[in-house]
Amino acid sequence: IAQALIRYIHNELRCLCLFATHYHQCCELEQELKALKNFHFEAITDGTNIAFTHKLKAGHTNHSHALYIAKRAGIPQSVLDD
């Protein structure tokens, strides 16, 4: 659904849009859709902790911080392990 929505916004609505997703497969659409540009917010990690610099950087990242953020939000470890 995310990829279809990105294509629809790009091809049909043709408007400026900020589309936030954790689906890394969507980053590949930049090669297909000429007006699409990937950006990410910089994060610095030491392997255990993450510091978000709040700097917008061009391109996509292959790193997902979802488990770290979920843990910090108090999600039970049993849920994270599943």
C-alpha positions as a printed NumPy array, in Angstrom:
array([[  0.   ,   0.   ,   0.   ],
       [  2.827,   2.419,   0.826],
       [  4.442,   2.016,  -2.6  ],
       [  1.103,   2.363,  -4.376],
       [  0.34 ,   5.527,  -2.424],
       [  3.737,   7.027,  -3.259],
       [  3.189,   6.272,  -6.962],
       [ -0.3  ,   7.809,  -6.816],
       [  0.947,  11.01 ,  -5.16 ],
       [  3.839,  11.24 ,  -7.63 ],
       [  1.975,  10.387, -10.833],
       [ -1.571,  11.603, -10.212],
       [ -1.544,  14.363,  -7.598],
       [  1.89 ,  15.64 ,  -8.6  ],
       [  2.183,  17.641,  -5.396],
       [  4.91 ,  18.255,  -2.864],
       [  4.567,  15.661,  -0.134],
       [  6.525,  14.561,   2.911],
       [  6.027,  10.803,   3.151],
       [  7.531,   9.175,   6.233],
       [  7.891,   5.406,   6.338],
       [ 10.118,   2.729,   7.787],
       [  9.659,   0.516,   4.713],
       [ 13.091,   0.474,   3.108],
       [ 11.621,  -0.991,  -0.096],
       [ 10.017,   2.388,  -0.773],
       [ 13.469,   3.954,  -1.119],
       [ 13.986,   2.015,  -4.344],
       [ 11.195,   4.032,  -5.969],
       [ 13.596,   6.957,  -6.349],
       [ 15.123,   5.098,  -9.307],
       [ 11.698,   4.738, -10.947],
       [ 10.003,   8.069, -10.155],
       [ 11.945,  11.051, -11.483],
       [ 10.571,  13.656,  -9.055],
       [ 10.981,  11.496,  -5.939],
       [ 13.879,  12.304,  -3.614],
       [ 14.817,  10.316,  -0.521],
       [ 15.92 ,  12.003,   2.69 ],
       [ 16.543,  10.791,   6.214],
       [ 17.247,  12.26 ,   9.615],
       [ 20.787,  11.667,  10.785],
       [ 21.311,   9.434,  13.797],
       [ 24.541,   8.599,  15.562],
       [ 24.843,   5.259,  17.332],
       [ 27.5  ,   3.504,  19.351],
       [ 25.761,   0.15 ,  18.939],
       [ 23.799,   0.513,  22.177],
       [ 22.462,   4.055,  22.234],
       [ 21.193,   6.391,  19.539],
       [ 21.427,  10.161,  19.341],
       [ 19.205,  11.871,  16.796],
       [ 20.888,  15.019,  15.448],
       [ 17.693,  16.341,  13.794],
       [ 19.717,  17.038,  10.632],
       [ 17.974,  16.253,   7.362],
       [ 20.328,  14.414,   5.003],
       [ 19.922,  13.587,   1.323],
       [ 19.504,   9.935,   0.414],
       [ 18.098,   7.006,   2.322],
       [ 19.53 ,   4.964,   5.149],
       [ 19.64 ,   1.208,   5.54 ],
       [ 19.438,   1.465,   9.31 ],
       [ 16.227,   0.955,  11.238],
       [ 16.005,   2.203,  14.789],
       [ 12.495,   0.836,  15.413],
       [ 13.494,  -1.745,  18.043],
       [ 15.585,   0.778,  19.962],
       [ 12.743,   3.311,  19.952],
       [ 10.182,   0.667,  20.937],
       [ 12.379,  -0.389,  23.853],
       [ 12.779,   3.235,  24.96 ],
       [  8.986,   3.638,  24.723],
       [  8.538,   0.824,  27.226],
       [  7.353,  -1.943,  24.916],
       [  7.849,  -5.241,  26.825],
       [ 10.942,  -7.215,  25.834],
       [  8.754, -10.265,  25.144],
       [  6.991,  -8.286,  22.381],
       [ 10.306,  -7.127,  20.918],
       [ 11.65 , -10.684,  20.935],
       [  8.611, -12.069,  19.066]])
